[in-house]
Structures are given as C-alpha cells and as structure tokens.
Amino acid sequence: MEQIILIAHVLIALAIIGLIMIQQGKGADAGASFGAGASQTLFGSAGGGNMLTSSTSWLVALFFATSFGLAIIAKNHSLSVGDIDIGVPVVTEMAAPLPVVDDAEVPAYDGQAPASGSDSDVPDL
C-alpha cells in the first residue's frame, strides 16, 4: 500500500509542476489583449486559466492527502524504545584514577627565589 501511495505522490507532484509551468503569469494578459499571440494559444484569447487553476488546486489537494497518508504510514511503522524490549543501559560515571608520580620527578618549592643568572630558566627583569 505504501508503494502505491508513494508512486501516486510522485506522479501528482510531477503533474503539479507541469501545470504550473503551462500557466501564464498575470503580466501576460496585457500582451494578449492587444492581439499579441492570442491566435496561437490553445484555449483561445481568453486563455484556459480557470481550467488550469482548478485542476492545479485539485492536484494540490490530492498531493496533501497523499502526504498525510504517507506520514500516517510512517508513524505506524515506527516503534518506540519501550516497544522493542531492549534494555537501556545505566550510565555510571567513575572518576579516573590519578596517575602515580614518583617524588623525585615533582619539583618542590623551598620558599626561596631561584638565583638569577645564566643557569636559571626564569628571565631577569
């Protein structure tokens, strides 16, 4: 059923595009009233605006109906997490253990400023 509605949906969309491309704009009426191209129109000088407009509106209504039908079908196919019977794992946060540092690697502060000279890493002011 879903495939049939989807095919109808695509065909209706293409038909709407075709009908919109065929219709004349509002600015084309001024040129047709002076005789420019009125003899070459398919529906005469009055144009087929009413038939094209009404058929476009009917196709748009069908397009809305098929869109709504596809949305209902998609909703019925989807399942919530509770319906699948898959347990949701409990997340627990654990603090990472602190790295063990040897006392020889950690510099200690003895309360005195380092000696200024060429051996020091601190620049002189």
Secondary structure as UniProt FT lines:
FT   HELIX           2..22
FT   TURN            26..27
FT   HELIX           28..33
FT   TURN            34..35
FT   HELIX           38..40
FT   TURN            42..43
FT   TURN            45..46
FT   HELIX           49..77
FT   HELIX           81..84
FT   TURN            103..105
FT   TURN            118..119
//
